[in-house]
Amino acid sequence: MDNSADDGMLGEAGALASHGPTTETERSVPSPPRLPGAVPSTLPEPAPDKPADDGAFTQDMLLSRPPFTRQTLEPGGGFDDSPVPSPNIRNRSVAISHEFTNNLAGEINRFTQESKVMQESLKAYYDKKIKGYKRGLQKQHDAIRELLAQNEAQAKQIKELRGNEKYMTNQMASLEAEAKDSVDQARQLKDKYHSCKEHLNAAIAKQQRLYKSFMGKHDESMKKVIEMKGANDVAMERALQEAEAAREQALGQVRKAVAEAKSQVQEMSGNINALKQQLAEKDVELGREQERVQSLITKLEELQAADDWSKSLGAQIAGLMLKLDEQKANLDDENKRAGQEAETRFDTVNKRLNTLFDLISEQPEQLSNLQAAHHNSVDSMTSNLQTIIGSQKNADSSADEFSKSLEVRLRGIMQQYDLRNAELSLELSKKAEANGMLSTLFKAEEGKCAALTSELEELKKDWTDFQAQIRELEDSLFTVEASNHDSAETISQLQAEGLAAKRLSGELEAKSATVAALEDKLRAKDEAYMSEVHQFTANVVRLNQMLQEKDAAIRFAVEQTAETVRREMRIELERSASEAKKHIGWAEQQRNSLAEELRNLKQAVCDKEEVARRDSLTISDLRETLVTTKNQSTDMAAEIQQHKRQIEQLQTQELNKVRALEADLSAAKQQATRLEEEGQCHSDKSRAVISSLARWAEKQSISPQIMSDLEVISRGSIVDPESGYPAYNTETIETAADLRLSEDRATDFGNESG
């Protein structure tokens, strides 16, 4: 066997032992201990500056010693081609050979022991190293399993993240769809808001136009009504002025009548005084009384004719009253018809106005029809008022005509009564002259005249009371005229006529009272001188009775006439007052209805304004909801973007983790491949060493068990079940290596010794 080949195999074994893998596990395995005198695995050269030990046979000395050749030593113990040594040299050589043999045997023994120790140490070293390799491989397998588990967990996380990503993308899609729907809804709401706003603006503008037109027409109608009211006020003022003038005229007439009555009273007092003076003068004329009785009879006949005339006058007055009643009835019928027509018209107008005001909220275009109807109603009101005023004027004119005719008739009656009173005064004066014989009784009559003067004073007081009553009646008439200003003129005229009738009746009563007093006086005087002028007194009494009857009849007729006139005037006043109240109530109702209509219109306008305000509030609420919806949509979009960013960040983080895990996995795979390559390299090297050892053992004819082990090891059929790598029999390898080394050394020693 070639020494260089053996040295090469030993060098490979030493290199395998010394140049192993550079992993952490291999670094942690300790190197085998270096025993003194032991041959290292790499067989390094000794240092040239280190001297050898004295008396010690080392491997270096053995290797550095030149080999003994066969040419130098002969079988017989001599040397070829050398001179024959001397005995000293031979002894010395024998001693050296013996010493060398002893030293060689000791060295071989020591080397054998050291080789055993070195084999044990190498065995322990390789056992530890193999165990370290196994532990490292197991740790690497555990790390690989952990990396695989982490990889699977990360793959699961990636799948979950992908599922979450799909879920988030679906959520994003749903949120985007909801955002689109909300945007569409917001757009639709905005469109609806714009349409509602335009509709409301158009409705408000239309309402404002209608309201402005209605207010304009209402202002025009109110102006017309105010103008009509002003005209009516002017007409009423004119009527009041006329009534005031008529009242002043009536008061003037009353004052004139009072003055006339006063003058008549004064005249009567003067006449009485004159009668007193004439009583003395008329005593001489008593003789002529009989002559005048015939004339008195004729005058009685005339009085009878006057009575007939007064009856005819009463009949005429009754006819006039009937005509006045008919005219009043016609006037009342006309007023009633006019009032009914006006009421029906105003009822129809109110119904139309109510229907129009009910329809005004639904059909604003009929406002013009309402205004036309309002104007028509106002025109009808004005026409009805004009007809009423015309009827009142007709009534006033008829009342004026009646008052004028009655005044003319009463003046005629008063003139006739004045004529009759004058005639009676003349007759009384004649009677006084005829009763001159009663001058003796004048003194007694003076006392009676004093009583008469006292009675005249009482009459004056009664007259003053009558004037106060007249003033009260005037005040009451003024109040009645103020309350019933619509028919003030007629009422004032009728009141003036009533006052005139009262005045006439009062005057007649006063005159009748004075006449009765004078007749009583004359009757007393006649009774005084009844014995003397029985026939004359009888005629006078008869004449007085006739006069009293006539006066009573006239007074009764006048009282009845005055009473009927007063009753008719009272009835007329009450009727006119009731009609005036009715007209006033009707006018107030119309005014209230118009005010109610105006209030309804204002309420409708207020309701429409309230509706507009509510619509504006609704629009503002819609705007606020739209703004809140926009804000919510923007917030949702921001949240969606934030979630998207978070998801992207999570995706990037997970991708970074996956990449890091993939990088770690690739690094682990690289490390595993590197470890596999290193293990394969080590296994290849081990197989090469083992195969070289096997070849050497085969050459050296070592035991078959070692050969079979080496063959098995060289084929690599023994595999560690835990690590998956070939399990080498270190003892066999070390034994083979030791045998190879010992044989090499023995061969070298034999060569040297040979």
C-alpha positions in Angstrom: 0.0 0.0 0.0 1.2 3.4 -0.9 2.1 5.7 2.1 1.1 8.8 0.2 -2.4 7.3 -0.3 -2.7 6.4 3.3 -1.4 9.8 4.3 -4.1 11.3 2.0 -6.9 9.3 3.6 -5.6 10.3 7.1 -5.5 13.9 5.9 -9.1 13.6 4.6 -10.2 12.1 8.0 -8.3 14.8 9.8 -9.9 17.4 7.5 -13.3 15.9 8.1 -12.7 16.0 11.9 -11.2 19.5 11.9 -13.2 21.2 9.1 -16.8 20.4 9.9 -19.9 22.6 9.3 -19.8 26.1 10.7 -23.3 26.1 12.3 -24.1 27.2 15.8 -24.5 23.6 16.8 -21.1 22.7 15.5 -19.5 25.7 17.1 -21.0 24.6 20.4 -19.5 21.1 20.2 -16.1 21.2 22.0 -12.9 20.1 20.2 -11.3 16.8 21.3 -8.6 17.2 24.0 -5.0 17.1 23.0 -3.2 14.5 25.1 0.6 14.7 25.6 2.4 12.7 23.0 -0.8 12.0 21.1 -0.9 12.4 17.4 -3.4 15.1 16.3 -6.1 14.5 13.8 -4.4 16.7 11.2 -0.8 15.5 12.0 0.8 18.9 12.0 4.4 19.4 11.5 6.4 20.1 14.7 7.8 23.5 15.3 11.4 23.8 14.1 12.5 25.8 17.2 11.1 23.2 19.7 13.7 20.7 20.9 12.8 17.1 21.4 12.5 15.5 24.8 15.6 13.8 26.1 15.4 9.9 26.0 11.8 9.9 24.5 11.0 8.2 21.3 8.3 10.2 19.6 6.5 10.0 16.3 8.4 12.9 15.0 11.7 11.2 15.7 10.4 8.1 14.1 9.3 10.0 11.0 12.3 12.2 10.8 14.7 9.2 11.2 16.0 8.0 7.9 14.7 4.6 7.0 16.8 1.5 7.3 17.5 -0.2 4.1 18.3 -3.7 3.4 21.6 -2.8 1.9 23.1 -1.6 5.1 22.5 -4.7 7.2 23.6 -8.1 6.4 21.9 -11.2 7.7 24.9 -12.2 9.6 24.8 -9.1 11.6 27.3 -7.2 9.5 27.1 -4.5 7.0 27.6 -4.7 3.3 30.2 -2.6 1.7 31.5 -1.4 5.0 34.7 -2.0 6.7 34.8 -4.5 9.5 34.0 -2.7 12.7 36.1 -2.9 15.7 34.8 -4.6 18.8 34.1 -1.3 20.4 32.0 -0.2 17.5 30.2 -3.5 17.5 29.5 -3.3 21.2 28.4 0.1 20.8 26.1 -0.8 17.9 24.7 -3.7 19.9 24.1 -1.4 22.8 22.5 1.1 20.6 20.4 -1.6 18.9 19.4 -2.9 22.3 18.6 0.5 23.6 16.8 1.3 20.4 14.7 -1.8 20.7 13.9 -1.1 24.3 13.0 2.4 23.5 11.0 1.3 20.4 9.1 -1.2 22.5 8.4 1.4 25.2 7.4 3.9 22.6 5.2 1.4 20.9 3.5 0.6 24.2 3.2 4.2 25.0 1.9 5.0 21.5 -0.6 2.1 21.8 -1.9 3.4 25.1 -2.0 6.9 23.8 -3.8 5.7 20.7 -6.4 4.0 22.8 -6.9 7.1 24.9 -7.0 9.1 21.8 -9.5 6.7 20.3 -11.7 7.0 23.4 -11.5 10.8 23.4 -12.2 10.9 19.6 -15.1 8.5 20.2 -16.5 10.7 22.9 -15.8 13.8 20.8 -17.5 12.4 17.8 -20.4 11.1 19.9 -20.9 14.6 21.3 -20.5 16.1 17.9 -23.0 13.7 16.3 -25.4 14.3 19.2 -24.9 18.1 18.8 -25.6 17.6 15.1 -28.7 15.6 15.9 -29.8 18.2 18.4 -29.1 21.0 15.9 -31.0 19.1 13.2 -33.8 18.5 15.6 -33.9 22.2 16.5 -33.8 23.1 12.9 -36.6 20.6 12.2 -38.5 22.2 15.1 -37.8 25.7 13.8 -38.9 24.5 10.3 -42.1 23.0 11.8 -42.7 26.3 13.8 -42.0 28.2 10.6 -44.4 26.0 8.7 -47.0 26.3 11.4 -46.4 30.1 11.4 -46.6 30.0 7.7 -49.9 28.0 7.8 -51.2 30.4 10.5 -50.1 33.4 8.4 -51.8 31.7 5.4 -54.9 31.3 7.5 -54.6 34.9 8.5 -54.1 35.9 4.9 -57.2 33.9 4.0 -59.1 35.5 6.8 -57.7 38.9 5.8 -58.7 38.2 2.2 -62.2 37.1 3.5 -62.3 40.3 5.6 -61.1 42.2 2.6 -63.9 40.7 0.5 -66.3 41.5 3.4 -64.9 45.0 3.7 -65.1 45.4 -0.1 -68.7 44.2 0.0 -69.3 46.6 2.9 -67.6 49.3 1.0 -69.6 48.5 -2.1 -72.8 48.5 0.0 -71.8 51.7 1.7 -70.9 53.2 -1.6 -74.3 52.0 -2.9 -76.0 53.5 0.2 -74.0 56.7 -0.3 -75.1 56.8 -3.9 -78.7 56.1 -2.8 -78.4 58.8 -0.1 -76.9 61.1 -2.7 -79.7 60.2 -5.1 -82.2 60.7 -2.3 -80.5 64.0 -1.4 -80.6 65.0 -5.1 -84.3 64.0 -5.2 -85.0 65.8 -2.0 -83.1 68.8 -3.4 -85.2 68.6 -6.6 -88.3 68.2 -4.5 -87.2 71.1 -2.4 -86.5 73.3 -5.5 -89.9 72.3 -7.0 -91.7 72.9 -3.7 -89.8 76.2 -3.3 -90.7 77.2 -6.8 -94.3 76.1 -6.3 -94.5 77.9 -3.0 -92.8 81.0 -4.4 -95.3 80.9 -7.3 -98.2 80.4 -4.8 -96.9 83.1 -2.6 -96.4 85.5 -5.5 -99.9 84.6 -6.8 -101.3 85.0 -3.3 -99.5 88.3 -3.0 -100.9 89.4 -6.3 -104.3 88.3 -5.3 -104.0 89.9 -1.9 -102.7 93.1 -3.5 -105.5 93.2 -6.0 -108.0 92.3 -3.4 -106.6 94.9 -1.0 -106.7 97.4 -3.9 -110.3 96.6 -4.7 -111.1 96.4 -1.0 -109.5 99.9 -0.6 -111.5 101.1 -3.6 -114.7 99.6 -2.2 -113.9 101.0 1.2 -113.2 104.4 -0.4 -116.5 104.1 -2.2 -118.3 103.1 1.0 -116.6 105.9 2.8 -117.6 108.3 0.0 -121.1 106.9 0.2 -121.1 107.2 3.9 -119.8 110.7 3.6 -122.6 111.4 1.1 -125.1 109.7 3.4 -123.7 111.7 6.3 -123.9 114.9 4.2 -127.5 113.9 3.3 -128.3 113.1 6.8 -126.6 116.3 8.0 -128.6 118.1 5.4 -131.8 116.3 6.6 -130.9 117.0 10.2 -130.3 120.7 9.3 -133.6 120.7 7.5 -135.2 119.0 10.4 -133.4 121.4 12.8 -134.7 124.3 10.6 -138.2 122.7 10.6 -137.9 122.3 14.4 -136.7 125.9 14.7 -139.6 126.9 12.5 -142.0 124.8 14.6 -140.4 126.3 17.8 -140.8 129.7 16.2 -144.4 128.9 15.5 -144.8 127.6 19.0 -143.2 130.7 20.4 -145.3 132.7 18.1 -148.4 130.9 19.2 -147.3 131.3 22.8 -146.8 135.0 22.2 -150.1 135.1 20.5 -151.7 133.3 23.4 -150.0 135.7 25.8 -151.2 138.6 23.7 -154.6 137.0 23.7 -154.5 136.6 27.4 -153.4 140.2 27.7 -156.1 141.2 25.3 -158.5 139.1 27.3 -157.3 140.7 30.5 -157.7 144.0 28.8 -161.1 142.9 27.5 -162.0 141.9 31.0 -160.9 145.3 32.2 -162.8 146.8 29.3 -165.7 144.7 30.2 -165.5 146.0 33.7 -165.5 149.5 32.4 -168.2 148.6 29.9 -170.5 147.0 32.5 -171.4 150.4 33.8 -171.8 151.6 30.2 -173.8 148.6 29.2 -176.4 149.0 32.0 -178.2 151.4 29.9 -178.3 149.0 27.0 -180.2 146.4 28.8 -183.3 147.7 27.3 -182.0 147.0 24.0 -181.3 143.4 24.9 -184.7 142.3 24.0 -184.2 143.7 20.6 -181.0 141.8 20.2 -182.5 138.5 21.4 -183.9 138.0 17.9 -180.5 138.7 16.6 -179.1 136.2 19.0 -181.6 133.6 17.8 -180.4 134.3 14.3 -176.9 134.0 15.6 -177.8 130.7 17.2 -178.9 129.5 13.9 -175.6 130.7 12.5 -173.9 128.8 15.3 -175.9 125.7 14.4 -174.6 126.2 10.9 -171.2 126.6 12.3 -171.7 123.4 14.2 -172.7 121.7 11.0 -169.6 123.2 9.4 -167.4 122.0 12.3 -168.9 118.5 11.8 -168.1 118.7 8.2 -164.7 119.9 9.1 -164.3 117.0 11.5 -165.4 114.7 8.6 -162.9 116.3 6.4 -160.2 115.9 9.1 -161.2 112.3 9.4 -161.0 111.9 5.7 -157.6 113.5 5.7 -156.5 111.2 8.6 -157.8 108.3 6.6 -155.8 109.5 3.6 -152.8 110.0 5.8 -153.2 106.5 7.2 -153.5 105.2 3.6 -150.4 107.1 2.6 -148.6 105.9 5.7 -149.7 102.4 5.1 -148.5 102.7 1.5 -145.3 104.2 2.7 -144.9 101.4 5.2 -145.7 98.8 2.6 -143.1 100.5 0.2 -140.6 100.6 3.1 -141.3 97.0 4.0 -141.0 95.9 0.4 -137.9 97.9 0.0 -136.5 96.5 3.3 -137.5 93.0 2.3 -136.0 93.5 -1.2 -132.9 94.9 0.4 -132.8 92.0 2.9 -133.3 89.4 0.2 -130.7 91.1 -1.9 -128.3 91.3 1.0 -129.1 87.7 2.0 -128.3 86.6 -1.6 -125.2 88.9 -1.5 -124.2 87.4 1.9 -124.8 83.9 0.5 -122.8 84.7 -2.6 -120.1 86.3 -0.4 -120.0 83.3 1.9 -119.9 80.9 -1.0 -117.2 83.0 -2.7 -115.3 83.2 0.6 -115.6 79.5 1.0 -114.3 79.0 -2.5 -111.6 81.6 -2.3 -109.1 79.2 -0.9 -109.8 76.7 -3.7 -110.4 79.1 -6.6 -108.4 82.3 -6.1 -109.3 83.4 -9.6 -112.9 84.1 -8.6 -111.7 87.0 -6.5 -112.6 89.4 -9.3 -116.1 87.9 -9.3 -116.2 88.5 -5.6 -115.1 92.0 -6.1 -117.8 92.5 -8.8 -120.4 90.9 -6.5 -119.2 93.2 -3.7 -119.5 96.2 -6.0 -122.9 95.0 -7.1 -123.9 94.6 -3.4 -122.6 98.0 -2.6 -124.5 99.4 -5.6 -127.6 97.6 -4.5 -127.1 98.9 -1.0 -126.7 102.4 -2.4 -129.8 102.0 -4.6 -131.8 100.6 -1.7 -130.6 103.4 0.5 -131.5 105.9 -2.2 -135.0 104.3 -2.5 -135.3 104.4 1.2 -134.2 108.0 1.3 -136.6 108.8 -1.6 -139.4 107.1 0.2 -138.4 109.0 3.4 -138.4 112.2 1.3 -141.8 111.2 -0.1 -143.0 110.5 3.4 -141.5 113.8 4.5 -143.2 115.7 1.6 -146.5 114.0 2.3 -146.1 114.8 6.0 -145.2 118.3 5.0 -148.3 118.6 2.8 -150.4 117.0 5.5 -148.9 119.4 8.1 -149.4 122.3 5.8 -153.0 121.3 5.0 -153.7 120.6 8.7 -152.1 123.9 9.6 -154.2 125.7 7.0 -157.3 124.0 8.3 -156.4 124.7 11.9 -155.7 128.3 11.1 -159.1 128.5 9.5 -160.6 126.9 12.5 -158.7 129.3 14.8 -159.8 132.2 12.7 -163.4 131.0 12.9 -163.1 130.5 16.7 -161.5 133.9 17.0 -164.4 135.3 15.0 -166.8 133.5 17.2 -165.0 134.6 20.3 -165.1 138.1 19.0 -168.8 137.8 18.3 -169.3 136.3 21.8 -167.3 139.1 23.3 -169.4 141.6 21.4 -172.5 139.8 22.5 -171.2 139.7 26.1 -170.4 143.4 25.9 -173.9 143.9 24.6 -175.2 141.8 27.4 -173.1 143.8 29.8 -174.5 147.0 28.4 -177.9 145.4 28.6 -177.2 144.5 32.2 -176.3 148.0 33.1 -178.9 147.8 35.6 -176.7 145.6 37.6 -174.2 148.3 38.3 -175.1 147.9 41.9 -173.6 144.6 41.8 -170.3 145.8 40.3 -168.7 146.0 43.6 -169.5 142.5 44.4 -168.2 141.6 40.9 -164.9 143.5 41.6 -164.2 140.9 44.3 -165.0 138.3 41.8 -162.8 140.1 39.3 -160.0 140.0 41.9 -160.7 136.2 42.2 -160.6 136.1 38.4 -157.3 138.0 38.4 -156.0 135.4 40.9 -157.3 132.8 38.6 -155.5 134.5 35.8 -152.3 134.4 37.8 -152.9 130.7 38.3 -153.6 130.5 34.6 -150.3 132.3 34.0 -148.6 129.8 36.3 -150.3 127.0 34.5 -149.1 128.6 31.3 -145.5 128.7 32.6 -145.9 125.1 33.5 -147.3 124.5 30.1 -144.3 126.2 28.6 -142.0 124.0 30.8 -143.9 121.0 29.5 -143.5 122.3 26.0 -139.7 122.6 26.6 -139.7 119.1 28.0 -141.6 117.9 25.0 -139.1 119.8 22.8 -136.2 118.1 24.6 -137.9 114.8 24.3 -138.5 115.5 20.6 -134.8 116.5 20.3 -133.7 113.3 21.8 -136.2 111.4 19.6 -134.9 113.3 16.6 -131.3 112.6 17.6 -132.0 108.8 18.1 -134.2 108.6 15.0 -132.2 110.9 12.7 -133.3 108.8 9.6 -136.8 110.1 9.8 -136.1 113.2 11.8 -137.7 115.6 9.5 -141.0 113.7 9.4 -141.0 113.2 13.1 -140.2 116.8 13.8 -143.0 117.9 11.4 -145.4 115.5 13.0 -144.2 116.6 16.5 -144.6 120.2 15.4 -148.1 119.4 14.2 -148.8 117.6 17.5 -147.5 120.6 19.4 -149.6 122.9 17.3 -152.6 120.7 17.9 -151.7 120.6 21.6 -151.2 124.3 21.6 -154.6 124.8 19.8 -156.2 122.4 22.2 -154.6 124.2 25.1 -155.7 127.5 23.8 -159.1 126.2 23.2 -159.2 124.8 26.7 -157.9 128.0 28.2 -160.4 130.0 26.1 -163.2 127.6 27.0 -162.1 127.8 30.6 -162.1 131.6 30.5 -165.4 131.5 28.6 -166.8 129.0 31.2 -165.6 131.3 33.9 -167.1 134.3 32.2 -170.3 132.3 31.7 -170.3 131.4 35.3 -169.9 135.0 36.2 -172.6 136.0 33.8 -174.8 133.1 35.2 -174.2 134.4 38.7 -175.0 137.9 37.5 -178.1 136.6 35.7 -179.1 134.7 38.9 -178.7 138.0 40.8 -181.0 139.9 38.6 -183.2 136.9 37.6 -186.1 138.4 39.2 -185.7 141.5 37.2 -184.9 140.1 33.8 -186.3 136.7 34.1 -187.1 136.4 30.4 -183.8 137.9 29.5 -181.9 135.6 31.8 -183.9 132.6 30.6 -182.9 133.5 27.0 -179.3 134.1 28.2 -179.3 130.8 30.1 -180.6 129.0 27.1 -178.1 130.8 25.0 -175.4 130.0 27.4 -176.4 126.4 27.5 -176.4 126.3 23.8 -173.0 127.9 23.7 -171.8 125.5 26.4 -173.1 122.6 24.4 -171.5 124.0 21.3 -168.3 124.7 23.1 -168.4 121.3 24.7 -169.1 119.7 21.3 -166.3 121.7 19.7 -164.0 121.0 22.6 -164.9 117.3 22.5 -164.4 117.3 18.7 -161.1 119.2 19.0 -160.0 116.9 21.9 -161.0 113.9 19.9 -159.2 115.3 16.8 -156.2 116.2 18.9 -156.3 112.8 20.6 -156.6 111.0 17.3 -153.8 113.1 15.9 -151.7 112.5 19.0 -152.5 108.8 18.9 -151.8 108.6 15.2 -148.6 110.7 15.6 -147.6 108.4 18.5 -148.3 105.3 16.5 -146.5 106.9 13.5 -143.6 107.9 15.7 -143.5 104.4 17.2 -143.8 102.9 13.8 -141.2 105.2 12.3 -139.0 104.5 15.4 -139.4 100.8 15.0 -138.8 101.0 11.3 -135.8 103.3 12.0 -134.6 100.8 14.6 -135.2 98.0 12.1 -133.3 99.9 9.4 -130.6 100.7 12.0 -130.5 97.1 13.0 -130.5 96.0 9.4 -127.7 98.5 8.7 -125.8 97.3 11.8 -126.3 93.7 10.6 -125.0 94.6 7.2 -122.2 96.4 8.8 -121.5 93.5 11.1 -121.8 91.1 8.2 -119.3 93.2 6.2 -117.1 93.4 9.2 -117.4 89.7 9.7 -116.6 89.2 6.0 -113.6 91.5 6.4 -112.6 89.5 9.5 -113.0 86.3 7.6 -111.0 87.7 4.7 -108.3 88.8 7.2 -108.5 85.4 8.9 -108.2 83.7 5.5 -105.2 85.9 4.7 -103.7 85.2 8.1 -104.4 81.5 7.6 -102.7 81.6 4.2 -99.8 83.5 5.8 -99.7 80.9 8.5 -99.7 78.2 5.9 -97.0 80.0 4.0 -95.1 80.3 7.3 -95.6 76.6 8.0 -94.4 75.8 4.5 -91.4 78.0 5.0 -90.7 76.2 8.3 -91.2 72.9 6.6 -88.8 74.0 3.9 -86.3 75.1 6.5 -86.7 71.8 8.3 -86.2 70.0 4.9 -83.1 72.1 4.4 -81.8 71.3 7.9 -82.5 67.6 7.3 -80.8 67.9 3.9 -77.8 69.5 5.5 -77.8 66.9 8.2 -78.1 64.2 5.6 -75.2 65.8 3.6 -73.2 66.0 6.8 -74.0 62.4 7.6 -73.1 61.3 4.1 -69.9 63.2 4.3 -69.2 61.7 7.7 -70.1 58.3 6.4 -67.8 58.9 3.4 -65.1 60.0 5.7 -65.6 57.0 7.9 -65.6 54.8 4.8 -62.4 56.4 3.6 -61.0 56.0 7.1 -62.1 52.3 7.2 -60.6 51.9 3.7 -57.3 53.5 4.8 -57.4 51.3 7.9 -58.1 48.2 5.8 -55.3 49.2 3.4 -53.0 49.7 6.3 -54.0 46.3 7.7 -53.5 44.8 4.3 -50.1 46.4 4.0 -49.2 45.3 7.5 -50.4 41.8 6.8 -48.7 41.8 3.4 -45.5 43.0 5.1 -45.9 40.3 7.7 -46.6 37.8 5.0 -43.6 39.0 3.1 -41.5 38.9 6.2 -42.8 35.4 6.9 -42.1 34.5 3.3 -38.6 36.0 3.6 -38.2 34.1 6.9 -39.5 31.0 5.2 -37.2 31.4 2.3 -34.4 32.1 4.7 -35.3 29.0 6.6 -35.7 27.0 3.4 -32.3 28.3 2.3 -30.9 27.5 5.7 -32.5 24.0 5.5 -31.1 23.5 2.0 -27.8 24.7 3.1 -28.0 22.4 6.1 -29.1 19.6 3.8 -26.2 20.5 1.4 -23.8 20.6 4.3 -25.2 17.3 5.7 -25.0 15.8 2.2 -21.4 17.1 1.9 -20.6 15.7 5.3 -22.3 12.4 4.4 -20.4 12.4 1.1 -17.2 13.1 2.9 -18.0 10.5 5.5 -18.9 8.0 2.7 -15.6 8.8 1.0 -13.7 8.3 4.2 -15.6 5.2 5.0 -15.1 3.9 1.5 -11.4 4.6 1.7 -11.3 3.0 5.1 -13.2 0.0 3.6 -10.8 -0.3 0.8 -7.9 0.0 3.2 -9.5 -2.6 5.5 -10.1 -4.9 2.5 -6.5 -4.5 1.5 -5.4 -5.1 5.1 -7.8 -8.0 5.6 -9.5 -6.7 8.7 -12.4 -8.5 10.4 -15.4 -9.1 8.2 -17.8 -7.5 10.8 -15.9 -4.2 10.4 -15.9 -4.7 6.6 -19.7 -5.3 6.6 -20.2 -2.2 8.8 -18.0 -0.2 6.6 -19.9 -1.4 3.5 -23.2 -0.6 5.2 -21.9 2.8 6.1 -20.5 3.4 2.7 -23.9 2.5 1.1 -25.6 4.8 3.6 -28.3 2.3 4.4 -28.4 3.1 8.1 -30.6 6.2 8.6 -31.4 7.9 11.8 -35.3 7.9 12.1 -35.3 11.1 14.1 -33.0 13.3 11.9 -33.4 11.5 8.6 -29.6 11.4 8.0 -27.3 8.3 7.9 -26.4 7.0 11.3 -22.7 6.2 11.3 -21.1 3.7 13.7 -18.4 5.9 15.1 -16.9 3.0 17.0 -16.4 1.0 13.7 -15.0 4.2 12.0 -12.7 4.9 14.9 -11.6 1.3 15.1 -10.9 1.2 11.4 -9.1 4.5 11.6 -7.0 3.3 14.6 -6.2 0.0 12.8 -5.3 1.9 9.7 -3.1 4.3 11.7 -1.5 1.5 13.8 -0.8 -0.5 10.6 0.6 2.5 8.9 2.8 3.2 11.9 3.8 -0.5 12.2 4.6 -0.6 8.5 6.6 2.5 8.8 8.3 1.1 11.8 8.9 -2.2 10.2 10.3 -0.5 7.2 12.5 1.5 9.3 13.5 -1.4 11.5 14.1 -3.6 8.4 
